[in-house]
């Protein structure tokens, strides 16, 4: 973007120019992304950017901002540049090596809270598989203060980030992060098993947006031939880990809803199976309630 605007520009001029330039690079969320990068450069929150629109931006700050902008234009996700991501009203540390939490995954949190409250569970016992940054488990711990949560992750880099977030949010007495493969090594009867397992079909991973394909861990994306291989493995294990009337809920690709529902029905005969939609109205998760 160098040379597109004057050296003595204000924050407002830079906001408009950078937004137009980034949009020209194909960024559909250019305005939001520029606001976030400007906020980081100015060391203020995003809303505060608009209180400084007429302020001149010193050249060193402009250079810093343009370096961040160039990183994003080259495909690096905003969350990795900033090192944090908002999820369910909380802020989580994220770095390359861990999947970036998405707003549609908040459905898992909302439905688990509803399940615990509808069942009148005084101390819900929840397993979250594929915890990544720990966002879902920690959000549940905030919403259900008596809950006991075991969060499982197979990748060591993600395990370390999840543990960092547990400390950050002061929930270490109720959320345990453990490295493991699905439910192996976990005993006891649990009220719910939930997870955002890898759900992109293997052949589709390389066609993803480059900010996902080139930056986020493939192990958190690749769900096998039809995007449901990890789901089948988990569903085979889940009944022996659940109490009567327990719940299994897994996120799925928005074009795999009906197929995923049939996979659940085949694996869990006698359970009540529902296909759930996210805030955008797209198929997002399948939920099974076992017989009481």
N, C-alpha and C positions, 0 to 999 in steps of 0.2 A: 504493500500500500504506500510505500515511501514515494514522496513527490506528488501525491494526489491532493494534499492539503498544505496550507501555509505552516511555517514553523511556529507562529505565535497563536495557534488555534486555541479555542476554548474547548472545554469538555463536551459541550453540546455539539459543536461542529465535528469533533472527532467521533462522537457517537453516531451521527448521521452518516459521515463518510465511511467509517468502518463497517457499519451495518450494510450500506449499499455494496461495498466491496466484497464482504463476506457472502452476501446473498448472491452476488455474481459468481462466487465459487461453488454455488449449489447448496448452501446451508439454509434449510427451511426455517430454522430457529435463530437466524442471524441477529435479530434485535436482542433477544434474551441472552444469547451468548456474549455479545459485545457488552451488554450491561454487566454481566457477571465478571468479565475480564477487566472492565474499567473499575468495578468495585474492588477487585483484588489489587489493582495497581494503585488506587487511591487509599486503600486500607480502610474502606468503609463498607456498609452493607449496600445491597443492590438498590434499595429505595433511596438511599442517600445520594446516589449518583445525580438524581434530579434536583437536588438542592445545590448542586455545583455546576450546573450547565453553563453558566456565564463565566466561570472561573477559567483563567488561562491554565494550560497544562504545561508545566516546565519540560524542557527538552529531555532531561533524564527519565522523567516519568513516561513521556511519550515513547521513548526508545524501549523502555521496559514493557509497555503495553503492546507495542508492535511485535516484540519478540513472542509474547504470549499468543497474539493473534496469528502469527505465522505458524506456530506449533499447531493451533487448531485447524488452520487452513490445510495443513499437511495431513490431517486426519486424526490427530490426537484428541480423544474425547475431553470435553470441558471438565468432567469430573476428575480425570487424571491430572489435568493441568492444575486445578484448584486443590486437589488432594482430599476433597470431601464431596459428599452427596447427601441431599435431603431425602428422607424417606419417613413417611408416616409422622411428619412434624418433628423429626429428630435428625441430627447431623451425624453422619458416619464417615470415618476415615476410609478412603479408597485409594488404591494404587494399582499400577499394572500388575497383573497376577491375580486379581480378584474381579469377579463379575460386578458391573455397576448396577446397583438396585434400580428397578424401574417402578414407576407409579402403579402400573397394572398389577404388580405383585402384592400391593397392599390388600388386594382381595383376600389373600391367604390369611392375613392378620385379622381383617374384619370378620371373616366367616369363622375363624377359630374362636375369637372373642364371643361371637353370637352363640356358637355351640356350647362353650363353657358356661355361659350365663343361662341358656335355655335348659341345660341339664342340671343347673344348680350345683356345679362342682366347686366345693369350698377351696380345694387346692388342686387345680388341674395339673395333670402330668402330661407333658407334651414333648414329642421328639420332632425336631426339625432336621431333615436330611438335605445335605447340599447347602449348608448355611452361608457359604461365601463370606461376605463381610460381617455376617451375624445380624444383619438389619432386621429380618423377620423375627428372630428369637428375642432380640432386645426390645423391639417394639411391643411384642407380646408381654414381656416382663414388665414394661411400663404400664400397659393397659390392664394386666391381671397380676396385681402385686403379690398374690399368694402362690402363683404358678411355679412349678418346678419344670425347668426346660433343659433338655439335653440336645445340643446342636452339633451335628456331625458334618464333617467335611473331609474329603479324601486328599485334598491338595495342601501341602504343608505351608506354602506361601499364604494361602487364604486363611488357614488356621491361625497363623500369627496375626493377621489383620483383624480377624474376628475377636481374638483375645484382647487385642488393643482396644477395640470398640467396647467390649464388655467392661474393661477398666474405665474407659472414658465415661460410660453411662452408669457406673456404680451398681451393676447388677450381678456381680460375681458370686454372690451368695445364692442366686437362684438360677443362673444360666451357666451351664458347663459346656465348654467347647472341647470337643474331642476329635482326634483324627481317626477316621475309620471309613470303611466301605459299606454304605447303606446301614443296615441294622446289625451287622455282625458284631458280636461282643457286647450287645446291649441286652440286659435281662429285665424281668419284671413286667407287670401289666401297666400299660399306659392308656391314657384317655384319647390321645390323638397322635397320629403320625402325619406330618405335612411336609411339603417340600417343593422347591422350584428346581427340579432336576433338569439336566440338559435335554432339550426337546427339538433341536433343529436337525432334520434329516442330514446324514453325513454328506450327501451329494449337494446339499444346498448351502453348506457352511461357506464355501468359497465364493458364493454369489451374494453374501451379505454386504451391507454397507461397509466401507473400508474402516470406518471408525470402530466397528465391531469386529470385523474379520481380522484386521491387522493388529488390533490392540488388546482385545479382551481374550481371556484364556480359552483355547479351543476345548479344553477338558470340561469347561462349564457350558459349552454350546452344543457339542456334537452328541446327538441322542440316538445314533445308530441309523440303520437303514430307513426306518419310518419315523424316527424321532421319538420312539416309545420304548426303546430297549431298556433303559434304566428303570422305567416305570414298571415294566413286566417283572424285573428282578425284585423290585421293592414290594410289589403286590404279592409276590410269592412268600415273602418273609413277614409281612405286616400282621396277619391274623394271630400268629403266635406271640406277638408283642402287645396286643391290644386287649383291654378289658371288654367285657360284654357291653354292647352298645357303643363301642369306640368308633372313632372317625379316622378315615384315611382321605387326605385331600392333596392332590398334586396339580401343579401348573402344567399346562400343555400349550402347544402352538395353536394359534387361532384358526388354522386350517385343519387341525387334527381332532377337533372336538368329538364328532360322532364316532370316529374310530377309537379314540381313547375311552369313550364311554363303553364301547363294546369290549375293550380290553379289561376294563374294570369288572364288567358283568361276568366275563368268563373266569376271571381270577377270584371273584368274591361272590359266588352264588348265594342268594338269600339276603344280600345286603341291599339297602336302598341307595340307588345311584342317581346322582344329579349332575348335569352339565351346567356350569356357572359362567356368567358373563362378567366382564370387567367394566370399568367406568366408561369405556368407549363403546360398549355394547357388543364386544367381540367375545367369542368362546375363549375362556381363559383357564378354567380349572375343572377337574372332575372330583366330586366328593362322594364318598361311600360311607354310609352309617351301618355298622354291623348289627345283627340281631341282638336284642338285649338278652 
